[in-house]
Amino acid sequence: MDLNLLTTLDALLQENSVTRAAERLGTSPAAVSRALGRLRRTTGDPLLVRAGQQMVPTPRAVLLREEVRSLLEQADAVLAPAPGPGLPDLDRTFTAQVSDLLLANLAAPLTERVRAQAPRAVLVFLPESIEGTPALRQGTVDLELGVLDHLDPETRTEALTSVPLVAVARADHPLFDGPVDARRFAAADHIGISRQGKRHGPIDAALARQGLRRRVAAVVPSHTAALLMARTGDLVCLTLDGWLPEALAALGLRTFPIPVATPPIEIGMAWHPRHSSDRGHQWFRDQVRTAVATAFPPPPPETSPHPE
C-alpha cells in the first residue's frame, strides 16, 4: 500500500472536501479525487459521500479519523530529527583516545565542562596504544584526539588547533648560562618521546640542514616520563607551547624556544560517521572544541609598529 494515501485520507477526513483537501496538501483536486478512488477500493468503503452541496464521512470514516491522525503523528516522530540529549539526565559514557601530551592539559577542564552540563555522563580516556587500530570503526572509541594519522578512509576529522613546540630543561641547566643557539642546543643531551622507540624526528632534520646533529640519550614512551627525567638531570626534552606553565614551574623546569625552525603540532579530532548526526556526540564534540581552544588559545595577532 502507498503510505502517502494516509496523508491524503487524513486531509479528506479533516476537511470533508476534495477541494479543501487539495489546498491543504498543495496539489490539485483531480489528484485528490484519484487518491480517494484508490482509498475507497482499498478500504471497501466510500469514506466520503455527497450530501447536498457538501460531503459527509461514512461511519467507517468517522472511526478512522483519529486512528489515521495518530498514525501520521507517530510517523512524523519516527522520521523527525532526534531530540537533544537532555543533558541533566544524559546517562552516557563517552570514550576518547587522547595522547599523553594532551591528556594532562585537557582531562580536567573537559571533565569539568561535561560534569557541569551532564552530571550523569562519564568520560573514559584511553591511551595512545590503541592509536592506528580500528577502534573508531569498531565502536570501542567515540573520539580520537591528537595528531591524526593511520585513520580508516571513512573516518570524519576536524582540525582544532596548531600548537608550536618548545624545548624544556631544568631551570638551572647549563644551557641557560648563555644564549641558546642551534649549536649549543644540539650539543646538549636530549630525551626522545616515542611509543615506537623512534630517535629522530623533524628537529633532527632541521638541525641537519645546518650541519648539526643532536644526541638522544634516552627515549621514553610518555611525555610525563620525559619531564620527570628532565627535572633531575642535564637532559632536554620537548613540550607544547603553553603546556601547564604552573606545573612546569613546580617541577623546576623552564621552557625556551627551539633555535631551529620546526613545524607545529596539528591537533584534531576524529570520529566514525555513525556518530555524525548523533545529538549527544555532537554535544561532546562541542565540549572538546571548547576545551582545546581554552587550553591552547591562538597567539595574539602581530601588530605592525606605528610610524613615527
Solvent accessible surface area in square Angstrom, and as a share of the most:
residue,aa,sasa,rsa
1,M,145,0.65
2,D,55,0.28
3,L,128,0.64
4,N,110,0.57
5,L,8,0.04
6,L,32,0.16
7,T,61,0.35
8,T,17,0.10
9,L,7,0.03
10,D,7,0.03
11,A,1,0.01
12,L,1,0.00
13,L,2,0.01
14,Q,68,0.30
15,E,43,0.19
16,N,43,0.22
17,S,16,0.11
18,V,28,0.16
19,T,74,0.43
20,R,122,0.45
21,A,0,0.00
22,A,1,0.01
23,E,128,0.57
24,R,122,0.45
25,L,60,0.30
26,G,71,0.69
27,T,62,0.36
28,S,52,0.33
29,P,65,0.41
30,A,56,0.43
31,A,31,0.24
32,V,2,0.01
33,S,58,0.37
34,R,159,0.58
35,A,14,0.11
36,L,6,0.03
37,G,20,0.19
38,R,105,0.38
39,L,1,0.00
40,R,80,0.29
41,R,177,0.65
42,T,80,0.47
43,T,33,0.19
44,G,70,0.67
45,D,26,0.14
46,P,64,0.40
47,L,0,0.00
48,L,1,0.00
49,V,58,0.33
50,R,162,0.59
51,A,44,0.34
52,G,61,0.58
53,Q,180,0.80
54,Q,115,0.51
55,M,25,0.11
56,V,53,0.31
57,P,33,0.20
58,T,13,0.08
59,P,112,0.71
60,R,101,0.37
61,A,0,0.00
62,V,74,0.42
63,L,137,0.68
64,L,25,0.13
65,R,59,0.22
66,E,122,0.55
67,E,102,0.46
68,V,4,0.03
69,R,78,0.29
70,S,47,0.30
71,L,81,0.40
72,L,25,0.13
73,E,97,0.44
74,Q,105,0.47
75,A,44,0.34
76,D,97,0.50
77,A,74,0.58
78,V,118,0.68
79,L,152,0.75
80,A,52,0.40
81,P,106,0.67
82,A,60,0.46
83,P,114,0.71
84,G,41,0.39
85,P,41,0.26
86,G,45,0.43
87,L,42,0.21
88,P,93,0.58
89,D,104,0.54
90,L,21,0.10
91,D,99,0.51
92,R,65,0.24
93,T,70,0.41
94,F,1,0.00
95,T,20,0.12
96,A,3,0.02
97,Q,3,0.02
98,V,5,0.03
99,S,17,0.11
100,D,41,0.21
101,L,39,0.20
102,L,4,0.02
103,L,56,0.28
104,A,48,0.37
105,N,11,0.06
106,L,3,0.02
107,A,26,0.20
108,A,66,0.52
109,P,48,0.30
110,L,3,0.02
111,T,42,0.24
112,E,94,0.42
113,R,83,0.30
114,V,1,0.01
115,R,138,0.50
116,A,87,0.67
117,Q,60,0.27
118,A,0,0.00
119,P,89,0.56
120,R,126,0.46
121,A,10,0.08
122,V,80,0.46
123,L,29,0.14
124,V,56,0.32
125,F,55,0.23
126,L,52,0.26
127,P,80,0.50
128,E,36,0.16
129,S,79,0.51
130,I,47,0.24
131,E,43,0.19
132,G,43,0.42
133,T,67,0.39
134,P,58,0.37
135,A,11,0.09
136,L,11,0.05
137,R,105,0.38
138,Q,123,0.55
139,G,36,0.35
140,T,85,0.50
141,V,3,0.02
142,D,18,0.09
143,L,0,0.00
144,E,12,0.06
145,L,4,0.02
146,G,3,0.03
147,V,76,0.44
148,L,48,0.24
149,D,62,0.32
150,H,146,0.65
151,L,53,0.26
152,D,37,0.19
153,P,128,0.81
154,E,60,0.27
155,T,18,0.10
156,R,116,0.42
157,T,74,0.43
158,E,50,0.22
159,A,96,0.75
160,L,39,0.19
161,T,28,0.16
162,S,53,0.34
163,V,6,0.03
164,P,67,0.42
165,L,36,0.18
166,V,18,0.10
167,A,0,0.00
168,V,0,0.00
169,A,0,0.00
170,R,48,0.18
171,A,54,0.42
172,D,105,0.55
173,H,10,0.04
174,P,64,0.40
175,L,9,0.05
176,F,38,0.16
177,D,126,0.65
178,G,27,0.26
179,P,118,0.74
180,V,36,0.21
181,D,72,0.37
182,A,13,0.10
183,R,164,0.60
184,R,79,0.29
185,F,0,0.00
186,A,7,0.05
187,A,84,0.65
188,A,13,0.10
189,D,50,0.26
190,H,0,0.00
191,I,4,0.02
192,G,7,0.06
193,I,68,0.35
194,S,18,0.12
195,R,88,0.32
196,Q,119,0.53
197,G,42,0.40
198,K,131,0.56
199,R,136,0.50
200,H,107,0.48
201,G,31,0.29
202,P,83,0.53
203,I,5,0.03
204,D,21,0.11
205,A,50,0.38
206,A,5,0.04
207,L,0,0.00
208,A,63,0.49
209,R,179,0.66
210,Q,102,0.45
211,G,70,0.67
212,L,23,0.11
213,R,200,0.73
214,R,24,0.09
215,R,145,0.53
216,V,13,0.07
217,A,42,0.33
218,A,31,0.24
219,V,49,0.28
220,V,19,0.11
221,P,86,0.54
222,S,29,0.18
223,H,5,0.02
224,T,67,0.39
225,A,35,0.27
226,A,0,0.00
227,L,3,0.02
228,L,88,0.44
229,M,65,0.29
230,A,0,0.00
231,R,102,0.37
232,T,105,0.61
233,G,23,0.22
234,D,69,0.36
235,L,33,0.16
236,V,0,0.00
237,C,1,0.01
238,L,32,0.16
239,T,0,0.00
240,L,1,0.00
241,D,69,0.36
242,G,46,0.44
243,W,15,0.05
244,L,57,0.28
245,P,83,0.52
246,E,129,0.58
247,A,38,0.29
248,L,9,0.05
249,A,71,0.55
250,A,86,0.67
251,L,46,0.23
252,G,35,0.34
253,L,10,0.05
254,R,122,0.45
255,T,57,0.33
256,F,15,0.06
257,P,105,0.66
258,I,20,0.10
259,P,39,0.25
260,V,10,0.06
261,A,89,0.69
262,T,32,0.19
263,P,77,0.48
264,P,57,0.36
265,I,43,0.22
266,E,101,0.45
267,I,4,0.02
268,G,4,0.03
269,M,0,0.00
270,A,0,0.00
271,W,20,0.07
272,H,26,0.12
273,P,35,0.22
274,R,121,0.44
275,H,25,0.11
276,S,24,0.16
277,S,90,0.58
278,D,50,0.26
279,R,91,0.33
280,G,4,0.04
281,H,0,0.00
282,Q,62,0.28
283,W,22,0.08
284,F,1,0.00
285,R,16,0.06
286,D,68,0.35
287,Q,9,0.04
288,V,2,0.01
289,R,79,0.29
290,T,52,0.30
291,A,3,0.02
292,V,2,0.01
293,A,57,0.44
294,T,98,0.57
295,A,23,0.18
296,F,8,0.03
297,P,91,0.57
298,P,108,0.68
299,P,106,0.66
300,P,115,0.72
301,P,117,0.73
302,E,175,0.78
303,T,121,0.70
304,S,95,0.61
305,P,126,0.79
306,H,169,0.76
307,P,124,0.78
308,E,219,0.98
